[in-house]
Amino acid sequence: MKTRRCATIEGNAQLDTSSLTERGHVAFKQEGKHQGVHSIDKLINENGGKGPPSADRVPDHGNPASSKLDGNVYHDDDADVEANAVLDNGPKKHVKYQPKCEINGKEAVSAITRAKTVQCKQELADITCLHLKNKLYPLQLPRFCPLKGNGTGQYFGCFKDSMNDRDMDGSYMELEDNSPQRCINHCLRGGYNYAGVQYSKECWCGDSYGKHGKMSENHCSSKCTGQVNATCGGYLAMRVFATGFGKSVRQLAPLTTANPQPRSKQVKIVFVLTLNGRQVRQVVRLLRTIYHPHHYYFIHVDSRQEFMFRELLPLEQLKNVMLTRRRFATIWGGASLLQAHLSFLKELFEKSDWHWDYYINLSESDYPIKTISDLTNYLTAYKGLTFLKSHGKDTPRFIKKQGLDQTFYECENHLWRIGRRPLPNGIRVDGGSDWICLYRDFARYIATKDDELLQGLSSFYKYTLLPAESFFHTTLQNSEFCAQSVDNNLHLTNWRRKQGCKCQYKHIKYEDKPLFFARKFEAVVNQEIINSLDVYLFGHLQQGLTGLSSYWQNEYHHLDSHPKNKDAHLTLYHSFMRLTTESLTLRQASCRFRPLQLLEVSLFQESDHFHGLLVLFKAEYLTSGREVTLETHVHPKHYYTVLDPKGAIGRLQFLEVGSEFDPKELIFRNYGRLLGPYDEIILRHVWGPGKEFTVSVAWIDPANIIAASYEVKVTGSTFVGSHKPGLNRPLRPGVWTVKLMYNMVLVAETQFLITPLSFYQGKPVSVSSAHRAHAGPIGMYTSKDFAELRGVLQVPQSQQLEEEASVNAKKVGKDLELWIDSLSPLFWVVQESCSMEQLDTCAVEDCRKTAWSSRSPDPKSDIQTIGSKLPFGR
């Protein structure tokens, strides 16, 4: 069977890991020709696209290259850093940040300079000072593995080497401070039994030596680069030492076809779901698929996700389901995820009535590719083993690639890099995937023991990038459980794919392999593959199952105390409410409503295509005066025209403008493409195969001002590109146009809406904020004037449009609403509406009887059916 999936990948691109954002994305170093953005853009980006922050929220930015931190004062190109900090159980006080030591390291100074709060700056400085003194974690740790060898550091003699046939072929590294002990530590971390020092600074590792014979000691007399009183071999002459590693045992656990044991003897699994986002229906569908009363389900919802937590709470009616109240705000790569796992383990062992054998973590993007009964039988057959996927044999490369030799610290929902660090000596370092399957005895050791090894590793991984991908592996390899591991995480992940969820597992056979889950699945990207998996797992789907090809995902809920919706979204949601009531009255005079309160907004997909937004709101039914709940389905209009489809332009398939472009899935994560003055706009252009060529892309604002024009290369293959013009903001509200030119001939264009804002920072917009948001940028959109292109682009200067833009920018109150409501119908149409109550004189459909409403039946994702018999068996 072929299945599609996608996964988050850390590729070969150059990463700037000094700062990882809240959403978990790595900031890539980019070089391009559109760099000179107006300074307000910097503030806008830091404020999440919601507009420039208020004065008390503006972060201070120094020049890391020229900054210095000492024990008395923080120096940079600006004044001393001061900020308002909220102290525990007290009012806001004006406090000054005080470093406790001299800090010169580039990474540390950069992190402290860019941190926004005094608390984070102080924490970073304190960590840096401890880092400089090597006091963050112990530099020597014990190894309790019973397979370890004896005679660590034992010297075997001077041995001959060959350029064409190396005596040791496990690992090689040049160490500027090389010494026998330093090389022994390096080779032990990699899991090698022998270490060889050669030619002063060379360190070689392997599991055998001596194939070219022994030499006299005078051939190994070169001084070590890191220890003046020691020798480190010579030219093709190597001093060989024992590392004390011993044996490395990975148990084999092929897929078993053994007869299942009686239920009483089968292992019990606790499935630990770490959830983020708003895809509740996909989570419910996952739970329906993996649920069995024999197992347990421990659910952690990110502390910032109110909606997900609230919607899943009813699951606790099932005795084997629990939503933990010890919630973390986890970020990709941060220590918070490891701390969360350690907290989960402690809480599970505190829950004495749950008698589980295995701990398996899953996310909202996982889905089973074998039945849970298959998984249960498999783990029963290999009870006692822990399943962790290792990186492979080249540990030094893993350490470098993973950044284990760097100190990181998490605060402000960022991961900050402090600088290089030494690794603990005396242990084997391992790592790989953070999808784990822990046997209970090993899990209990981690959760309840407090020996020197666990203390040291916990301290070390607290300041590590991606600690969950290495902590459990390294602990296992150095503990008494080192011989009870299997190199398998039970997950199928195709790391060699070109794209995300729309790729396929071509030519990959997993039916006969011990793989039980695959990732990354997103119903909002591709639900059809999930339906296909259900057919594969259960043999059939119920014929005519309601909502099988439909998918709903909540975007806004009025009960969220800290909604993350942008102001442009809130503005248009309220406009859609007003347009709906007007539309209903136009259809039937007796259907007169007054919008009262926005309740929910959901995106609606049908057959893996975006079919618009669903807006649920309270309204007053003016005929009777009672309050009712209405829902409306608004569908986007697209304006895309190819003026000259000849030649290379015949390859063009689609143009659209949006924001939050996902380079893996090649889609906008702003699914409705709702755009406001402070959004960073991006052009998505889709091409069929053909010859490589270059087009010009011009951006024209509502006043007929050519904001920018850039050349964009189109590759020869089928191509989905993204072009970011990097315009100074705020953008002028109204209808914008993107025009494509080829050989200075206008060939295609598309239009999009930048909506005026009736909300600013989540509240009704003030007069001053409205004027600032709607007046366009200060100066030009870019550093260049593109007026010379007016003739080619057929964009004449228009004093009338400029005057209209100036008048519109001053609108507030009812005039502002009317302006918004005149623009939104140009790009959105009210397709249908429904009511949750019966209306006597108004013919409006019952929402529960529609095929599109968020309140229509969706049995495949109905939370009430978890624990009952599924329509497609297990």
Secondary structure, 3 states (H helix, E strand, C coil): CCCEECCCCCCCCCEEEEEECCCCCEEECCCCCCCCCCHHHHHHHHCCCCCCCCHHHCCCCCCCCCCEECCCCEECCCCCCEEEEECCCCCEEEEECCCCCCECCHHHHHHHHHCCCHHHHHHHHHHHHHHHCCCCCCCECCCCCCCCCCCCCCEEEEEECCCCCCCCCCEEEECCCCCHHHHHHHHHHCCCCEEEEECCCEEEEECCCCCCCEECHHHHECECCCCCCCECEECCEEEEEECCCCCCCCCCCCCCCCCCCCHHHCCCEEEEEEECCCCHHHHHHHHHHHCCCCCEEEEEECCCCHHHHHHHHHHHHCCCEEECCCCCCCCCCCHHHHHHHHHHHHHHHHCCCCCCCEEEEEECCEEECCCHHHHHHHHHHCCCCEECCECCCCHHHHHHHHCCCEEEEEECCEEEEEEECCCCECCCCCCECCCCEEEHHHHHHHHHCCCHHHHHHHHHHCCCCCHHHCHHHHHHHHCCCCCCEECCCCEECCCCCCCCCCEECCCCCCCCCCCCEEECCCCCCCCHHHHHHHHHHHCCCCCCCCCCCEEEEEEEECCCCCCCCCHHHHHHHHHHHHHHHHHHHHHCCCCCEEEEEEEEEEEEEECCEEEEEEEEEEEEECCCCEEEEEEEEEEECCCEEECCCCHHHHHEEEEEEECCEECCCCEECCCCCCECCCCCCEEEEEECCCCCEEEEEEEECCCCCEEEEEEEEECCCCEEEEECCCCCCCCCCEEEEEEEEECCEEEEEEEEEECCCCEECCEECCHHHHHHHHCCCCCCCCCCCCHHHHHHHCCCCCHHHHHHHHHHHCCCHHHHHHHHHHHHHHHEEEEEEEECCCCCCCCCEEHHHCCCCCCCCCHHHCHHHCCCCCCCCC
